[in-house]
Amino acid sequence: MGKGKLAAQVAHAAVSNILKILLDSSKIQWREWLEDWVSQGQPKIVVKAKDLGELLELYEKAKSSELPVSLIEDAGRTQLEPGTVTCIGIGPAPDQLMDQVTGDLKLL
């Protein structure tokens, strides 16, 4: 996957999480985390998983931790086959909760 494609997939994950928070009125805590994140300048940290297996484990761990999380699958219009899992988006959430899921990962 090219750098531009990677950037687009990461942006898709971030937007997907924000939409999930805004459209799910039952998650009051997520909205509070979103407001804090916006007030802090919307920081984003991009880390890497070693393979698809680890990425899916992280997705499940984030879900079970009740964090906002989105699994991104490519539409297959350009470089990848339709349905290819490209990334996940996690958060926004407090640092200590994020670190429990992603704290051991290296920066991209």
FENBELMO-V122064 format. One record per backbone hydrogen bond with DSSP energy under -1.0 kcal/mol. NH is the residue of the N-H (numbers start at 1). CO is the residue of the C=O. If there is no record, write none. Layout:
# FENBELMO-V122064
nh->NH co->CO
nh->NH co->CO
This chain:
# FENBELMO-V122064
nh->6 co->2
nh->7 co->3
nh->8 co->4
nh->9 co->5
nh->10 co->6
nh->11 co->7
nh->12 co->8
nh->13 co->9
nh->14 co->10
nh->15 co->11
nh->16 co->12
nh->17 co->13
nh->18 co->14
nh->19 co->15
nh->20 co->16
nh->21 co->17
nh->22 co->18
nh->23 co->19
nh->24 co->20
nh->27 co->24
nh->28 co->26
nh->31 co->27
nh->32 co->28
nh->33 co->29
nh->34 co->30
nh->35 co->31
nh->36 co->32
nh->37 co->33
nh->38 co->34
nh->39 co->35
nh->40 co->36
nh->41 co->38
nh->42 co->37
nh->48 co->106
nh->55 co->51
nh->56 co->52
nh->57 co->53
nh->58 co->54
nh->59 co->55
nh->60 co->56
nh->61 co->57
nh->62 co->58
nh->63 co->59
nh->64 co->60
nh->65 co->61
nh->66 co->63
nh->67 co->62
nh->70 co->89
nh->72 co->87
nh->74 co->84
nh->83 co->74
nh->84 co->81
nh->86 co->72
nh->89 co->70
nh->91 co->68
nh->98 co->94
nh->99 co->95
nh->101 co->98
nh->102 co->98
nh->103 co->99
nh->105 co->102
nh->108 co->46
